[in-house]
């Protein structure tokens, strides 16, 4: 009997190739696509791919749960003066949460996505590891997976580069082989998150005008809402100064944005909450960590306190941002992560 596997199909080249590769490997594959808004273009593309591959295609109406668990979280974090990571939240709550369960309910023994990361079985356990292509590696956004789920998840693209993925998609004659990659935040039209937030919460205090001040309290200018700025931002401040100034703090309660010189953005410590470990190590322990998706790996020591983690870096990090995730690696392997407080 063939093993039955569900592939989360977005209508893009990565998930489409994932389905084709799994068919080639002898699985009984079916596609499942999430309906997240009223635009059914991606669903149509996923259906065409499934028809091309000769497999069944299901649609899961996740509009309500996606709005509740991802979009509302996204807006609320910005309104608190934090910078959210919707991909991390979506993977935890939706793709490898609700969709994983739907696939299981339809008889899938395994679950697959087009993420660029690897799951390998070594030394008696399944491990989540970085992709071979460092430029495409998505292991950072998958740190909320569990050991139990790793045993049921297959990620075929972890050994490929994007160029190789495109070439293989052409080889399989997939209808979406040349489809452009999706925008960074799939639910935000034109990547305009400011307008998205303003439409959802037009009267929020974080969108009200306020002052831009120096670290010693001197008023330097005005802004149009704290939620429209992020830690480390330089451009778009609209203030004049003898040297470059950067956002170092967002104060929603006082409607103030604090700016300072670049050197004030560096810190060698942070605290983080909502820690999740795929395999929990004994702490304190040294790791390599990333403080955002595009950050470099940096050596650090992690200690556990009552309800949070305290992280000490060997070298200061620039623009540590509340709301982003810090993810911990042991060599190639992801051990876990947490949400940054400060």
N, C-alpha and C positions, 0 to 999 in steps of 0.2 A: 504494500500500500504506500502510495506517495504521501509524504508529509504535507499537511495543509498549512499554507502561510498566507497571511494578509499583508499587503503592501499599502502603506499610506501614500496615496497618489495625489499630488497637488496639481497635476497637469503640466509639470515642468520636466526638463530633460533628466534630472537626477533621479527622481522617483520612477520615471518611466523606464529608464535603463535598469534600475534596480529590479523591477518586475521581470524584464526580459532576461536578465542574468539568472534570476532564481528559477525561471522556467527551464533555462538551459541546464541548470544544476539538478533538475529532476523533481522540483517541488510542484505541488498542486497549488497554483497561485490564484488569488483573487484580489482585486483592487478595491480600496475603500477611500472615498474622498469626503473631506469635511466641507459642509456648506456653512460658511462663516458670515456671509452677508448676502445681499440680493443680486450680486454679480455672479452669474453662473458660467462665465467664460472658462475658468479653470476646470470646472466640472465637465464642460463640454470637451475640453482637450483631453482630460483623463479618460473620458468615455471612449474617445476616438482611439487612444492608445490601447485600451483594453480590447476593443473590437479588433484592432490590428493584431494583437497578440492572441486573440481567441480565448480570453478569460472573462469571468464574471466581474461586474462592477457594481459596487454599492455606494450609496450616498448617505452620510450621517448628518442630519440637521443639527448642527452645533451652534446655531446663531445665539441662542439664549445663554448657554453655558460659556461660550467664548466671550460674550459681552460681560457676563458676570465675573468670570475668573481672570480674564486677560485685559480687556479694554478698560473696565472700571478700575482695575489695579493700576494700569498705565496712567490714567488720568489722575487718580488719587495720589499717586506718588509724586507727580509733578506739582500738584497743589500743596504738597507738604514740603516742597523745596528739595526734593530728592530726584535722582535720575534713574528711572526704572530700567529693567532688562526684560522686555516682553517675551523674547525668545526663550529665556530660561523658564519663565512662568508658564508659557504655552507648552513647552516640552513636559513639564512636571504635571500640569493639571489636565492638559488636553491630549496631545499626541501620545504620550506614554502613560496617560491616565485614562480619561474617558474613552478615547479611540482604541487604546489597547484592550479595554474591557469589551467594547463593541465587537472587535475582531474575535476575541475569545468566545463571545456569545454566539458568533456565527460559525463556530467550529474550528477556528484557526489554532493550530498547535504552536505556531511561531508568528512573530510580528517583525516587519521590516520597514525601514525608511531609507531615504536617499542621503542621510547625513554622512559627512566625511569624517569618520572615526572608525576605530577597530574594536571588536570584541573578540578576545582570544582566551582559550582555556590553557592555563599554565599553573603548574604546581598545585593541582587539585582544585582550582577555582577559576571562575570566569573573571576576566579583567577588562575594564574599559581603557583603551589606549588612544594616544594621538594618532591622527591620520598620517600616512606616509608623506603626503603633500602638505608641508607645513603651512603654506599659503592658504590652503583650503580647510585646514583642520577645524572641526566643530566640536571637539570633545569638551571644550569649555562650557557649552550650553547644555550638556548632558549629565552634569554632575549629580543631578537629583535621581538618577536611576538607582535601582536596588540590585543587590546580588541575585535575588530571585528572578528579576526581570531580565538581567543580562543573559541568563540561561535560555531565555525564550526569544531573544532579539538577534536578528542577523543584519549586519550593515555591510553590504557588498562593495561599497564605493571607497572604503577606507584605504585601499591600496592603490587607488587611481589618482591621477591629476585631473583637473578639469578638461584639459586638452584631450586626454585619453578617454574621458567620459563622452565628450562630443564625438570623437572618432568611432567609438563603439556604438553610440546611438545611430550614427550614419550606417554602420555595418548592419545593424538590425532594422534599418529603414524605418525608424520610428517617426511618426508624423510631427513630433515636437523637437526633432534633433537640433534644429537651429533656433529654437525659441529662446529669446533673451532671458537671462536670470531675473528673478523677481526682485522688486524693490526691497529695501532693507527692512522696513516695518510693513508687513503685508496688509494691515488693516488701516493704514494712514494714507489717504489719497495724496499723491504727489509728494510723499515724504514730508508734508507740511504738518508737523506735530503741533505747532502753536495754534493753527487754525482748528485742528481736531479738538484740542483741549478747550479752546474758546467756545466752540459749538456745544460741547458737553456741559460746561460749567461757566456760563458767561458772567455770573455774579460772584464768582469765587474771589476771596481776598488775594489769593496768589496771582490774580490777573489784574489787580488794581495798581494804578500808578504809585510810585514811591521814589525814594531817594537812593542815589548811588553815593556811597560814602567811603572814605579812606579808613584804614584800620584804627586810626586815632579819632574817628568820628567826624572828620571834616566833610561837608557836603560838596560833592564834585559834579553832580548832575542829577538827572531824573531818569526813570525807566518806566516801562509800560506793563510791568507785571513780573514778579519774581519767577514765576513758572516758565518764563520765556528765556531763562538763562541757565547755564550749567557751570559747574566748577571748572576752572581753568580757561574759561572763555576770554578772549581778548577782543575779537572783532565785534562790531555792532554795539559798542557801549555808548558811543556818542559823547565822549568826554575828552578833554584836552589835558595833557600832562607832559612834563619834561622827559619822562621815561615811560616805557610800556607798562600798562596796568592790566591785571587779570582778575577775574572773579575768584575770590577765595572763600566766600561764605554767602549763603542765601538765608535771609531771615524773613520768613513769611509773616510772623506775628507782628513785626514792626515795619513790614513792607520795605525792607532795606536790602540792598546788595552791597556787600563789602568787597573792595578791590585793593590789591597790593601788588608789589613787584613779584616777578617770576620766582625768585628764590623762596618766597613765603609759601609757595605751593608745594614744597617738598616736605615730606615727613617720613620717619622710619618706623612709625607704629600706626596700627589701626585696631578697632574693635569691630566684631561682626556677630550677628545673631542668626537665628534660624539655620543653624548648622545641620548639614546632612552628610553622612559618611556612607559610602558604598561599603567600605570595610573600615571600621573605626580603629585607628591606631592608638597605642598608648601615648599620652601626651604628658609633658611637652615633647615635641619632636621637630626636627628640621625638615622642611619641604622646599620645593620650588613652587612658586605661586604666580598667578596672573590676577591683576586687580580689575581688568576689563578685557573684553574679547580681543582687542587688538594690541594689548600690552605685551611686553617682553616677559619672559620667565625670570623671576627674581627669587633669590634664596631668602628664606625667612625661618623663624622659630615660632611655633604655635603653642600657646598655652590655653588651657580650658579653665574658665572661671564659672561662677554659678549659672548664669543664663547666657553666656556669650563666650566668644573666643578672643584672645588678645594675641595679635600678630606683631612680631618685631622683625623688620627687614635688616639684612646685612648692609644694604645701601638704601638711602632715602628714595622714596617713590614720588613721582609728580602727579598732582591732582587726584589724590585719593577721593573717590566720589561716593557719598552716601546713596544707597539704593542699588548700586552695582554689585556684582558678585565677585568674591575672591574664591578662586578654585585652586586646590592643592594637588600637586603632582609628585609622585615618587618615580623619577625617571620618566618613562613614557606613559605610566599608568596614572589615571585619575582616581584619587582616593575619596574626594568629596569637596565640599565648598560651603560657603555661607554668604549672607547678605551684609554688606558693609554698613556700619553705623556712622563711623567718623574716623 
